[in-house]
């Protein structure tokens, strides 16, 4: 009986954690897209070049048109570039 309770508790915890993670991505007001710092398979959504339209499909680490949401104002510290810089072709942020 104890193992069933542990299993149910673990499953419920996992479901709640997934829900919290999804809501964190939905709150983009305090976040910004940071380009050039996503790891392969760990981008947040479609890339700028349009070669894919989904999260987790980046083929290489630090692809210039791949991005992740980061805390607003922290992109340069992470070695990335903002959307405005990418669109302008700027070299800011080191990538």
ABEGO torsion letter per residue (X at the ends): XAAAAAAAAAAAAAAAAAAAAAAAAABAAABBBBBGABBBGABABBBAAGABABBGABABBGBAABBBBBBBGAAAAAGBBBAAAAAAGBABGGX
